[in-house]
Each structure stands twice: as structure tokens, then as C-alpha cells.
Amino acid sequence: MHTPPGRLLFVGNPDAAEISHWTAVRAMAVQRGWETTRTYIPGRVTCAVASENVLDGICSSTEASVTSLLQAADIRVFSADDAMNSLFTTGEPIRQVSV
């Protein structure tokens, strides 16, 4: 069975300025064999992309809770721009953190 390089969680809803970046991150992730999800499952997420509003703390209680869980599990949370620069331009894979 093929193991994907990771599972990328998307948190929040991108605004009009972010939507193209989110689309590009999702497409690049799929092209590179990553799984993408909108559901947080402890121990199954490698890293996350959050909307700027979520990163700024302007979000629902559910999104804030997921972000807190990710931080507690030491899972990196990126903006879409940072994800493109960090996840797909370096040769080093991001390690999955199990909780």
C-alpha cells in the first residue's frame, strides 16, 4: 500500500484574495501525492493551512479549537503563501506528529 507524503489540513474559509492561493496549494499537494482534508483527526495530520482570518484569531469557536489542538500537537500551521514556500520548495519532508 502506498503511503502518501502527508496529510494537509485546511482550516477556515479563504477570502476572495486568498482563494487562488488555497487552490494552488491544494493542487500542488495533490500533484505531489499529499492527501488533503478539512477534518482534523489527531495523529493523522502532517501540517495545516489556515485562512488569514483564522491565523489572526478572527474565526469560529470550532476553527479556534482546531488551531489550538494543532498547536498543542506541535503541528505547523501555515498561511497559503507560506505553505507554497515551505512545503513545496524545500527538499525536506515535514514530519507527521502523532498525538
N, CA, C and O of each residue as an XYZ file, in Angstrom:
396
protein
N       0.844     -1.185      0.000
C       0.000      0.000      0.000
C       0.887      1.245      0.000
O       1.842      1.332      0.771
N       0.572      2.187     -0.851
C       1.337      3.427     -0.972
C       1.008      4.360      0.188
O      -0.164      4.613      0.469
N       2.027      4.869      0.858
C       1.834      5.840      1.928
C       2.069      7.232      1.367
O       3.147      7.513      0.843
N       1.068      8.116      1.471
C       1.253      9.468      0.950
C       2.299     10.214      1.774
O       2.567      9.843      2.917
N       2.898     11.274      1.197
C       3.915     12.017      1.928
C       3.356     12.736      3.147
O       4.114     13.097      4.047
N       2.074     12.947      3.194
C       1.484     13.624      4.336
C       0.021     13.920      4.114
O      -0.532     13.700      3.037
N      -0.586     14.424      5.166
C      -1.985     14.845      5.094
C      -2.034     16.311      5.473
O      -1.599     16.698      6.558
N      -2.562     17.123      4.576
C      -2.623     18.565      4.729
C      -4.051     18.968      5.094
O      -4.995     18.702      4.351
N      -4.188     19.609      6.243
C      -5.485     20.056      6.745
C      -5.706     21.513      6.363
O      -4.812     22.344      6.531
N      -6.877     21.822      5.856
C      -7.262     23.199      5.566
C      -8.245     23.658      6.631
O      -9.254     22.999      6.882
N      -7.941     24.803      7.264
C      -8.757     25.334      8.359
C      -9.271     26.711      7.974
O      -8.497     27.585      7.583
N     -10.571     26.898      8.085
C     -11.177     28.194      7.793
C     -11.668     28.276      6.363
O     -11.696     27.285      5.633
N     -12.049     29.469      5.987
C     -12.549     29.735      4.644
C     -11.771     30.907      4.067
O     -11.782     32.002      4.629
N     -11.104     30.682      2.957
C     -10.312     31.768      2.379
C     -11.207     32.888      1.864
O     -12.310     32.648      1.374
N     -10.711     34.114      1.985
C     -11.463     35.228      1.409
C     -11.108     35.335     -0.078
O     -10.316     34.547     -0.595
N     -11.693     36.306     -0.744
C     -11.511     36.435     -2.189
C     -10.038     36.591     -2.572
O      -9.615     36.100     -3.619
N      -9.263     37.265     -1.739
C      -7.842     37.473     -2.038
C      -7.021     36.197     -1.850
O      -5.959     36.052     -2.454
N      -7.503     35.278     -1.022
C      -6.751     34.056     -0.706
C      -7.130     32.853     -1.558
O      -6.356     31.901     -1.653
N      -8.287     32.878     -2.169
C      -8.830     31.677     -2.811
C      -7.881     31.100     -3.874
O      -7.739     29.881     -3.972
N      -7.244     31.946     -4.653
C      -6.335     31.417     -5.687
C      -5.117     30.754     -5.054
O      -4.614     29.762     -5.580
N      -4.641     31.284     -3.940
C      -3.504     30.674     -3.254
C      -3.890     29.321     -2.651
O      -3.124     28.360     -2.722
N      -5.078     29.258     -2.061
C      -5.546     27.983     -1.499
C      -5.684     26.941     -2.608
O      -5.299     25.784     -2.440
N      -6.237     27.367     -3.736
C      -6.407     26.454     -4.866
C      -5.048     25.945     -5.345
O      -4.896     24.763     -5.650
N      -4.080     26.825     -5.409
C      -2.743     26.431     -5.850
C      -2.092     25.466     -4.858
O      -1.462     24.490     -5.265
N      -2.240     25.733     -3.564
C      -1.668     24.833     -2.550
C      -2.316     23.459     -2.640
O      -1.625     22.441     -2.618
N      -3.634     23.429     -2.741
C      -4.342     22.151     -2.827
C      -3.901     21.376     -4.076
O      -3.645     20.174     -4.006
N      -3.816     22.064     -5.210
C      -3.407     21.402     -6.454
C      -1.977     20.875     -6.351
O      -1.703     19.747     -6.762
N      -1.076     21.671     -5.813
C       0.317     21.239     -5.663
C       0.406     20.057     -4.702
O       1.162     19.116     -4.949
N      -0.342     20.093     -3.631
C      -0.330     18.984     -2.665
C      -0.784     17.684     -3.332
O      -0.142     16.644     -3.180
N      -1.878     17.751     -4.060
C      -2.401     16.558     -4.737
C      -1.405     16.051     -5.778
O      -1.184     14.845     -5.885
N      -0.807     16.954     -6.540
C       0.186     16.556     -7.538
C       1.370     15.841     -6.911
O       1.965     14.954     -7.523
N       1.707     16.228     -5.696
C       2.853     15.623     -5.005
C       2.469     14.422     -4.150
O       3.306     13.878     -3.430
N       1.210     14.008     -4.228
C       0.778     12.809     -3.531
C       0.269     13.007     -2.122
O       0.020     12.031     -1.414
N       0.109     14.248     -1.700
C      -0.420     14.527     -0.371
C      -1.929     14.261     -0.368
O      -2.596     14.395     -1.394
N      -2.437     13.895      0.760
C      -3.889     13.862      0.978
C      -4.282     15.221      1.533
O      -3.539     15.810      2.317
N      -5.435     15.718      1.137
C      -5.942     16.969      1.706
C      -7.247     16.675      2.416
O      -8.000     15.784      2.022
N      -7.503     17.432      3.467
C      -8.704     17.212      4.268
C      -9.158     18.511      4.904
O      -8.387     19.461      5.037
N     -10.410     18.537      5.291
C     -10.962     19.661      6.057
C     -11.317     19.191      7.465
O     -11.869     19.957      8.255
N     -11.002     17.933      7.781
C     -11.348     17.357      9.078
C     -10.094     17.018      9.863
O      -9.220     16.303      9.373
N     -10.006     17.533     11.089
C      -8.865     17.236     11.944
C      -9.063     15.883     12.622
O     -10.056     15.655     13.314
N      -8.101     14.998     12.410
C      -8.078     13.705     13.093
C      -6.730     13.618     13.791
O      -5.696     13.587     13.124
N      -6.717     13.578     15.128
C      -5.447     13.524     15.851
C      -4.558     12.385     15.352
O      -5.013     11.259     15.150
N      -3.286     12.710     15.162
C      -2.319     11.723     14.715
C      -2.315     11.471     13.226
O      -1.508     10.679     12.739
N      -3.193     12.124     12.491
C      -3.296     11.872     11.048
C      -3.027     13.117     10.206
O      -3.160     13.077      8.983
N      -2.653     14.212     10.842
C      -2.398     15.457     10.114
C      -0.911     15.773     10.176
O      -0.305     15.743     11.247
N      -0.331     16.074      9.027
C       1.086     16.403      8.946
C       1.316     17.889      9.199
O       2.207     18.269      9.959
N       0.509     18.718      8.559
C       0.577     20.161      8.744
C      -0.741     20.754      8.253
O      -1.595     20.049      7.715
N      -0.887     22.064      8.451
C      -2.163     22.695      8.127
C      -1.956     24.021      7.421
O      -0.931     24.686      7.574
N      -2.965     24.381      6.644
C      -3.060     25.703      6.031
C      -4.308     26.352      6.602
O      -5.395     25.774      6.562
N      -4.146     27.550      7.131
C      -5.277     28.275      7.711
C      -5.484     29.582      6.969
O      -4.543     30.176      6.443
N      -6.721     30.011      6.938
C      -7.018     31.307      6.322
C      -6.388     32.410      7.168
O      -6.096     32.211      8.347
N      -6.187     33.554      6.563
C      -5.614     34.694      7.288
C      -6.482     35.066      8.484
O      -5.962     35.433      9.538
N      -7.812     34.974      8.328
C      -8.688     35.280      9.456
C      -8.460     34.320     10.619
O      -8.412     34.746     11.773
N      -8.321     33.048     10.329
C      -8.053     32.072     11.387
C      -6.715     32.382     12.042
O      -6.605     32.367     13.268
N      -5.702     32.662     11.235
C      -4.387     32.986     11.780
C      -4.417     34.243     12.642
O      -3.639     34.380     13.587
N      -5.326     35.160     12.305
C      -5.475     36.397     13.081
C      -6.431     36.246     14.257
O      -6.652     37.205     14.997
N      -7.001     35.053     14.442
C      -7.922     34.821     15.546
C      -9.344     35.279     15.281
O     -10.163     35.324     16.199
N      -9.644     35.619     14.042
C     -10.994     36.039     13.658
C     -11.660     34.825     13.027
O     -11.649     34.659     11.807
N     -12.243     33.972     13.881
C     -12.751     32.694     13.388
C     -13.810     32.143     14.329
O     -14.070     32.695     15.398
N     -14.407     31.055     13.907
C     -15.423     30.398     14.727
C     -14.753     29.695     15.904
O     -13.537     29.507     15.919
N     -15.549     29.317     16.870
C     -15.005     28.578     18.018
C     -14.454     27.224     17.582
O     -13.480     26.740     18.158
N     -15.059     26.617     16.584
C     -14.566     25.334     16.072
C     -13.190     25.507     15.439
O     -12.280     24.719     15.696
N     -13.042     26.536     14.614
C     -11.745     26.794     13.978
C     -10.680     27.128     15.018
O      -9.535     26.691     14.898
N     -11.050     27.895     16.029
C     -10.104     28.229     17.104
C      -9.701     26.975     17.869
O      -8.538     26.816     18.239
N     -10.650     26.097     18.104
C     -10.366     24.842     18.811
C      -9.416     23.958     18.008
O      -8.466     23.401     18.559
N      -9.669     23.832     16.718
C      -8.791     23.033     15.854
C      -7.387     23.627     15.843
O      -6.402     22.894     15.938
N      -7.291     24.942     15.727
C      -5.987     25.601     15.724
C      -5.253     25.341     17.038
O      -4.048     25.091     17.033
N      -5.955     25.396     18.144
C      -5.341     25.110     19.449
C      -4.852     23.672     19.529
O      -3.769     23.409     20.051
N      -5.646     22.745     19.016
C      -5.240     21.337     19.010
C      -3.989     21.131     18.150
O      -3.094     20.373     18.524
N      -3.931     21.799     17.016
C      -2.767     21.696     16.146
C      -1.519     22.239     16.845
O      -0.453     21.625     16.794
N      -1.661     23.380     17.491
C      -0.527     23.971     18.200
C      -0.079     23.080     19.353
O       1.120     22.905     19.570
N      -1.022     22.521     20.087
C      -0.689     21.639     21.206
C       0.031     20.381     20.732
O       0.865     19.831     21.451
N      -0.290     19.929     19.530
C       0.343     18.735     18.962
C       1.628     19.079     18.200
O       2.244     18.205     17.590
N       2.028     20.351     18.237
C       3.237     20.825     17.557
C       3.176     20.580     16.047
O       4.171     20.214     15.421
N       1.992     20.790     15.483
C       1.779     20.664     14.041
C       1.827     22.065     13.444
O       1.121     22.969     13.891
N       2.657     22.230     12.440
C       2.830     23.549     11.839
C       1.572     23.990     11.106
O       0.939     23.211     10.394
N       1.225     25.267     11.301
C       0.077     25.882     10.646
C       0.614     27.031      9.788
O       1.265     27.946     10.292
N       0.332     26.969      8.501
C       0.847     27.934      7.543
C      -0.286     28.768      6.949
O      -1.442     28.346      6.934
N       0.064     29.955      6.462
C      -0.819     30.643      5.521
C      -0.608     29.927      4.188
O       0.339     29.155      4.045
N      -1.470     30.173      3.225
C      -1.317     29.526      1.917
C       0.010     29.929      1.263
O       0.694     29.089      0.679
N       0.368     31.203      1.363
C       1.637     31.655      0.781
C       2.822     30.958      1.431
O       3.724     30.490      0.737
N       2.825     30.884      2.753
C       3.924     30.231      3.458
C       3.980     28.741      3.143
O       5.062     28.159      3.065
N       2.824     28.129      2.964
C       2.794     26.697      2.623
C       3.466     26.468      1.274
O       4.251     25.531      1.127
N       3.171     27.300      0.300
C       3.794     27.152     -1.019
C       5.309     27.285     -0.912
O       6.051     26.534     -1.547
N       5.762     28.235     -0.114
C       7.195     28.469      0.025
C       7.891     27.417      0.881
O       9.047     27.081      0.622
N       7.212     26.894      1.889
C       7.850     25.968      2.823
C       7.660     24.496      2.472
O       8.582     23.698      2.637
N       6.495     24.136      2.000
C       6.196     22.722      1.782
C       6.673     22.209      0.432
O       7.071     21.050      0.319
N       6.640     23.040     -0.575
C       6.866     22.556     -1.922
C       8.133     23.080     -2.580
O       8.398     22.757     -3.738
N       8.923     23.883     -1.871
C      10.158     24.383     -2.456
C      11.394     23.810     -1.783
O      12.502     23.946     -2.302
N      11.215     23.165     -0.618
C      12.356     22.548      0.045
C      12.352     21.062     -0.247
O      11.308     20.495     -0.570
N      13.481     20.439     -0.140
C      13.581     19.014     -0.379
C      13.255     18.182      0.843
O      13.145     16.959      0.755
N      13.100     18.840      1.990
C      12.870     18.101      3.220
C      11.384     17.933      3.482
O      10.631     18.906      3.441
N      10.951     16.694      3.754
C       9.538     16.491      4.073
C       9.228     16.987      5.483
O      10.089     16.971      6.363
N       8.017     17.415      5.680
C       7.535     17.784      7.004
C       7.152     16.493      7.720
O       6.424     15.674      7.160
N       7.617     16.303      8.912
C       7.301     15.067      9.631
C       5.919     15.142     10.264
O       5.489     16.181     10.765
N       5.244     13.998     10.221
C       3.927     13.912     10.844
C       4.101     13.775     12.345
O       4.967     13.036     12.812
N       3.281     14.484     13.095
C       3.323     14.441     14.547
C       2.119     13.649     15.019
O       0.987     13.986     14.671
N       2.335     12.613     15.797
C       1.241     11.823     16.342
C       0.920     12.331     17.746
O       1.809     12.738     18.495
N      -0.351     12.298     18.081
C      -0.782     12.676     19.419
C      -1.352     11.504     20.138
O      -1.772     11.629     21.288
